[in-house]
Amino acid sequence: MATGKLDPKDWTGFRADAHKMLDAALDKLEQAEEGRVWTPLPDAKKAELNIKVPEFGKSPSEVRNAIEGMLPYGVGNTHPRFWGWVHGTGTASGLMSDIATSVINANLGGRDHGGIHVEKSVLRWCKEMMGFPASAGGLLTSGTSMATVIAVKCARETALGFDIRKKGLSDLDLVGYCSEQTHSCVARAFDLLGLGSDRLRQIRCNDAFQMDLGALEAAMTEDRAAGLRPFFVTGTAGAVNVGAIDDLEALADLCQAQGLWYHVDGALGAAARLSPALAPLLKGMERADSLAFDFHKWMHVTYDAGCILIRDASVQLRAFSERPAYLAPATRGLAAGDFWPVDYGPELSRGYRALKVWAHLQEHGTKALGEAVAENCRQARLLADLVDATSELHRVNPVTLGIVCFKYLPRRRVDSDAINSELVIRLQESGLAVVSTTILNQELAIRVNITNHRTRDADLTHLIKGVLATGAEIDAEAA
């Protein structure tokens, strides 16, 4: 029996508390479709958190009660009417792997232990799922934001030479390109890596919210004439604003012809490759030099879990590998192993997120996950039909994947943006549904993102009724 200074003094009592916590967690998961979508943390709870750092500890029972008290106050993404942002819904079985990873408490930065082999297995599956060669590199990350940093660094070193890691940046002439709909994580990666976010050109989109290829080529010509060097292009596989997919095949052709690094942001849409009906929309994604995507979005692994794939593993290794003496490799023992994740990314301290991805894929398989994605896309088309059939609503985006954007049309000549913004907030505060807003064509729109395996068709009808009732309520107040 473990008797360390921080181990339980009463293992029998602790076991009973742990079972109570498990039951509370399972009750929460079993009742995920009930009640409010979002419940804000009450002021009294906030006050409880506003205390000095504890000097003396409490009993496990007291701490368990405090943890249970926080269960109702999440974002709401486990509920079937959460459509506000591109969040996955998670699964009940995600609890199992989280229990195991907490007990194992492994650092997945390196060394030869079970977690490393699980991550290697998951990365092998990732390459197979996304059409990358078995020789490609890769790493599990906290999400697409970190995955993009790794991709841009690999592209930077490819363009400038790997000695840039020691010499630093000087007389920088590199410039990259993405669409106006590309996620901000790409610009953030340019900032973090010293390239400067201003050196990422945002190219205008066509009416389908895809990158305008003519505008892209014109921007490259202009930059070259100014003495700059194009090196990096991002194709978007599922824009988080509208769900649009760039012409990934045409971008692959362009980058190949001009010797540019081709990156695809698949944070939202890469999961559509698991559906045979939707996979053709992503043709060309498999040709990317790097692909970033998330498991915690449309594949419903619990947060956090993302992935980066790099076509040339040697580039990824050269961009990151540099171990201090105390991490020197060995041929035997715990310090052995042919895959140390620290050699392929910026983190040495890494959680054992590979186990939950591995377990999730083992339990559900790619077929069921792909079917869930396809079902959400069918529901998005259903919602679009409901919007189009309602005179008080106007849809503002073509539906490619699971995102529908529309406006409530006020009966009076008032500030439409303000009314739609207030409408969204009231839906959230009422607990009826969580949707969000975005700006399209210089106007505010209600945005419904369906990446939720618990959503039922009836929930969409419920949403339309709620939008109309809330809009009419705001209309009446403005009279």
N, C-alpha and C positions, 0 to 999 in steps of 0.2 A: 504494500500500500504506500502510495506517494506521501511523503511527510515533509516536503520542502517548506521553507518559511512562508511561502505564499499559497501552499496547497490548503484545501479545506481541512479544518480541524475535526469536522464531523462528516465523513464521507456518506454515511447513511442519510443524514439530513440534507446534504447537498444533492444527493441523487433524487430525493423526493422533490426538492425545489426544481431540479432540472426537468423532471417529468411534468411538473406543473407548468413550467415555461413552454415545454414542447406542446402541451395540450392547448395553451393559450395561443401559440403560433398556429397550430392546426385549425383551431376555431376561427381565427382570423382568415386563413386561406379558404376554408370551407364556406365562409360567409362572404367571400369577395364580391359576389354579385348583388349584395344587399346594401341598403342604406344609402347614405350620401356618397358622392364621388370624392369630394375634397372637404375635409374638416380642418379649418385653421386652428393652430395651437392657441388655446385660451390664454388670456392675460395672466390668470392665476398660475398656469403651468410655466409661462415665461418667467414669472417671478420666482418660481421654485428653482429654475435653472440659474438665476442671477445670484449665485452664492460664491463665496471664496473657495479656493481650492481646498478640498478636505484634508485635514491633518490626520484625523483618526477615521478608520474605516467603519462601515456598517455591516450588519449580518448579511449573508447571502440572500435570506428571505426578503429583507428590506430592499436590497438592490434588485432582486427579481420583480418585486412589486413596482418599483420605479420603471423598470424596463417595460413591463406589461402596460404601464400607464401611457407609454408613448406609442403603442401599436395603432391607435386610431388616427394618428396625425402624420401620415405619409403624404406623398404627392397626390396619390389617388390613382396611380396608373395600374393598380391591380383590379380596378373596377371596370365593368364592360362599357361604361359611358365616359371613359377617359380618352379623349382624342385631341388633347391640346398640343402636345409636342411629340416628337418621334421617340417615344419611350416604349420599350417592350413591356409586356404584362407579367413576365415571369411564369413559373410553374410551381406547383406544390412540391414536386420532387427536388427542386433546387435546394430545399432545406436540407436534404440528406447530405449532399456534397459539402454544403457549408459547415455542417456539423463535423464532417471528417477533416476538412481543411483546418478548422480551428483546433482540432485535437492534434493533428500532425504538426501544424505550425511550421511548415517548411519555408525556407527562403529559396525561391526559384531563380536566383541569380546564377547558380552554377552548382558544381560538385556532382557526384554520381549517386543519385538517389531516385526513388520511384517517381517523384514529381517531374523530373527532367525527362524521363522516358514517356510519361503521359503527355507532356507538352510536345515532344517529338511526334507522337502518334497523332495528336490533334492537328499539328502543322501539316503532316502528311495528308490528312483528310481535307484540310483547307485547300491545299494545292489541287487535289482531285476534284473537289466541289467547284472550284473557280476556274478550272481549265489551265492551270499553271503546270509547267514541267516539274517532274519529281526532283530535279536538281536545284530548283529555286530555293532561295532563302526565305526566312519568315520569323515572326515572333508574335506571341500573344501580348497585347498591350492593354492599358486601361480603357482605351477607346480609339476612335478614329483620329482624334486630335493628336495623341501621342504617336499613333501610327504615321500620321502625315509628317510630323517632325522627322521621324526616321527616314521616310521616303525622300523628303527634300534634302536632308543631309547627304544621303547616298547620291542624289542627283547633283548636288553642289560639288562633292568631291570628284565625281565623274567628269564634271565640266572643268574644274580648276586644278585637278591633280590632288593626290592624297597627302602631299606635303603641306597642303593648306592647313592641316590639323595642327601643325607646329608653327608655321609662319604667320598664320592669321590672315585676315582679309585686308587687301590694299588694292587701290585702283580698281575697284569692283565694276565690272561692266555687264554682269548677268541680268537678264530680265525674263520673267515667266508670265504665263497667260492662263486665265480661267474665265468662266462666264460670269455675268452679273448675278447668276443664281447659285454660284458655287459657295459652299459653306465657308464661314469666316476662319475656320481652323487652318486653311491654306495660307491666308495672309498672316495669321499668327505665327505659323511655322517660318515664314520668310522673315518676320520680325525677330523671332528667337534666335535664328541662325545667322543674323547679321547681314542678311541680304536686303532688308528694308521692305516694309509692306508696300511702299510706293513703287517698287520694282515688280510688283505683281499686277499686270494689266487686267482690268475687268472688262471683258469684251461683251458688247451688247448682244441681246438675244433676239430671236425671231418671234413670230406670233405664238409659236408653240413653247416658248421659254427655253429653247435650245440655243447653244452658242452659235452665233452667226459666223460661219466659216470664212466668208468673204471678208468680214470685218477683222477676223483673226489674222488672215494673211496680210491684210493691209497694215495692221498694227506691227507685224513682224518686219515688213518692208520699211516702215517708217523708223522703227527702232534701229535696224541695221544701218540705215542712212545716217542716223545720229551717232554711229559708232558704238552701239550697244550690241550685246550678243544674246539672242534668244537661246534658252537652254532647257526650258521646262514648260510643259503644257498639262493642265488638269482637265480631264473629261469627267463630267458628273453623271453618275448612274443613280438617278433619283434625287433631284433637288429637294431639299427639306422644305422649301417654301411651297412648291407646287407639284412635286413628284416627277418633273420632267427629266428625260434622259437625253443627253447629247448624242450626236451621231458618232458613236464610239469607233465604228469601223473607219469612217472618214478621218477622224483624228489620228487613229493608228497609222493610216496611210501617210498622212501629212508628216507626222513625227518621224516615221521611218525614212521618208524621202529626205528630210532635212536634218537628220541626226540629232533629234531632240529627245529628251527624257519624257516619256509618256506615263503620266500618273492618272489613275482613276480613283475618284472618291466614290466608293460604294457603300458608305455608311448606312444609307437607307436601302438602296435598291439592289445591292449585290445578292441579297437573299432571294430575289426573284428568279435567280438562276436555278434554284431548286425546284421550280415549277416548270414542267415541259412546255406549258402553254405560254409562259411569260419569258422564258429564257431567250427566245429570239430577239427580244427588245434590247438585250445586252450584248449583241454580237459585236465583237471588237474588244470587249473588256479583257478577254483572255490574252490579248496581245500587249497588254500594258507592261511597262518596266516595273511598275509598282502598283499595288492595289491595297487600299485601306478599306476595311469594313468592320461592322460591329456584330457581335453575337447578342448583345443585350438589347438590340432594337427588334428587328422583325424575326429573329430566331429565338427570342424569349428566354435566353439565359439570364439569370439574375445579375444585377450590376455588380462589378463592372467587368466587361470582357470584349475586347476588340482584337483586331489582327492586322498585321502588315505582311504582305508577300512581296519579295523582291526577286525579280526574274533571275538576276545574276547574284548568286549567294556570295561570290568572292568580293563583290562590291560592298555588300553589307558588312562582311567581316572586316575588310580593310577600313571601312568608314568608322568602326567602333572599337575594334579590338586593341587593347593596350592594358595589360594586367600588371599591377604592382607585384613585388616579390612575394608577398604573403598569399597571393592567389596563383602562384606558378603552377602550371599543369603537372600532373603525375601520370604514370602509366598504370598504377595500381592504387587501391584504397579509395577513400572518400573524395580525394582531390582529383581523381581520374575522371574520365568521361570525354566523349568527342564533341559534346554540345554544351557549351556554357552560354546561356542567354546574355550574360553581361558583354560578350563579344559581339553581339548583334543589335544592341540597343544601349540607351544611356543609363539604365538602372541596374545596380547590383542587388539592392533590396527589392524583391518582387514577390508578391503574394502567389499562392498556389491556385490561381484562377483556372489553370488548365484542367483541374479535376472536374469542375462543374461543367465545363464545355464538353469534356469527354463523356461524362455521365449523361448529359442532356442528349447528345447525339446517339449514345448507346440506347437510351430509353425510347426516343421518339423517331429517330431515323430521318433521313433527308426527305423521304416521300411525304410523311405527315407534316413536316415543317413547310415544305413547298405547297402542300394543299392548304395550309393555314394562310400563307401569303396570298394564294390565288383567291381564297374565300374573301379576304379583306378587300382585294381589288374588285371582286364582284359586288361587295357591299358599297364600295365607293361609287361604282356606276349606278347602283340603286339609289344612293343618296343624291347623285347628280340628277337622276330622273325625277326624284321627289322635289328637288329645288326647281328644276325646269318647269314642273307642272304647277308651281305656286306663283301666282302673280306678284305677291309681295316680296319675292326673292329673285335675285339675279346672279347667275353663276359667272365667274370671271376667269376660270382656267379650264383648259382641256384636261380631262382626267386620264392620266397615263398609268398611274399605279394606285395608291390608296389615299390620295389627298384631294379634297374638294374645297375650293374657295368660293365664297359667294357673299353677297351683300343683302341686308334687309333694306327695302326701299321705303323710307318714311312717307307717310301720307301728306305731310306738310313740307314746305320748302324750308328746311332747316339744315343744320350741319350733319350730313349723312355720316361722316367719319366719327363724329362724337357720339352719335346715337348707336352705331354699330359697336364702338368700343365699350360703351356703357352696357350694351346688351350682353356682350361676352362676359364682362365682370359680374353682372347679375346672375347669369347662368352658373358661373363658378361659385358665387357666394350662396346661391340657393341650394347647392349640392345636387342639382338636377343633372348637370353635365359639365365636363371641362373641355372647352374648345379654346382656341387662341386667335390672335389677329396677325395679319401681315400686311405689307404694302405691295400692291401690284398695280402697275400703270399709274403710279402716283396717287392711288386711292387706297384707303384702308379696307380690308376685307376680312370676313370671318373665315377662319381656317380650321378645317376638320381633318385630322390625320388619323387614319384607321390602320394602326399596327397593333391590333388587340384581338387575341384569339378568343376572348370571352364575349366580344360584341355580337349581339343578336340583331336580326333585321328589325325587330320591334323597337330596339333602342333608337334606331335611326328615325323611325316615325315619331317616337317620343321626343327626339331632338327637334324635329321640324315644328311640332306642336308647341314646344317650349320656346323656340325662337319667335314664332308668330305671336304667342301670348305675351312674351316679355317685350317684344317690339311694340305691340299695341299699347302696352302699359306705359312705355316711355313716350310714345306718340301722344298719349292722352295727357301726360304731365307737361308736355311742351305746348299744349294748346293754350 
